[in-house]
Amino acid sequence: MTFKYSVTLPISGGNKLRRFREWAEEHVPALSYSLPVQTPIKTETMTIKLLSIEDRRVLLEAFAKSSRV
């Protein structure tokens, strides 16, 4: 699979990857995405790679409706 699209979301603190996976399972379980291998604790954002522009729209809509990651 080729993840051609991306979205950068605000997320701070530790365990960003685990927290995002848990959030995605709950809010967008059918979404295919690729996460970075690791993220520094100091960063305030995280870039998620997606398969399509439609997946990007779905993720952004779910993120806007939820109580952040």
C-alpha positions in Angstrom: 0.0 0.0 0.0 1.1 3.5 -0.8 0.3 6.2 1.7 0.3 9.3 -0.5 -1.6 11.7 1.7 -1.0 13.0 5.1 -2.5 15.1 7.9 -0.7 16.7 10.8 -2.6 16.7 14.0 -2.0 18.5 17.3 -1.0 16.0 20.0 1.3 16.6 22.9 2.7 14.6 25.7 4.0 11.0 25.9 2.7 7.9 24.3 1.4 9.7 21.2 1.5 6.6 19.0 -0.4 4.4 21.5 -2.9 7.1 22.2 -3.6 7.7 18.5 -4.1 4.0 17.8 -6.6 3.7 20.7 -8.4 6.9 19.5 -8.5 5.6 15.9 -9.9 2.2 16.9 -12.7 3.9 18.7 -13.5 6.7 16.2 -12.4 5.5 12.7 -11.9 1.7 13.0 -12.0 1.1 9.2 -9.3 3.7 8.4 -5.9 2.5 7.0 -3.1 4.7 8.1 0.7 4.7 8.7 2.3 6.3 11.8 5.9 7.4 12.3 8.2 4.9 13.9 8.5 7.1 16.9 7.8 10.7 18.0 9.7 12.8 20.5 7.9 13.8 23.7 8.7 17.5 23.1 6.8 17.7 19.7 3.3 19.1 19.7 2.2 17.6 16.5 2.2 14.2 14.7 1.9 13.5 11.0 -0.3 10.5 9.9 -0.1 9.1 6.4 -3.2 8.0 4.7 -4.2 6.1 1.5 -6.6 8.6 0.0 -7.9 12.2 0.2 -11.2 10.7 1.3 -9.5 9.0 4.2 -8.0 12.4 5.1 -11.4 14.0 5.1 -12.9 11.2 7.3 -10.0 11.5 9.8 -10.3 15.3 10.0 -14.1 15.1 10.5 -13.8 12.5 13.3 -11.0 14.4 14.9 -13.1 17.6 14.9 -16.1 15.8 16.5 -14.1 14.0 19.2 -12.4 15.2 22.3 -8.9 15.2 20.8 -6.4 12.4 21.1 
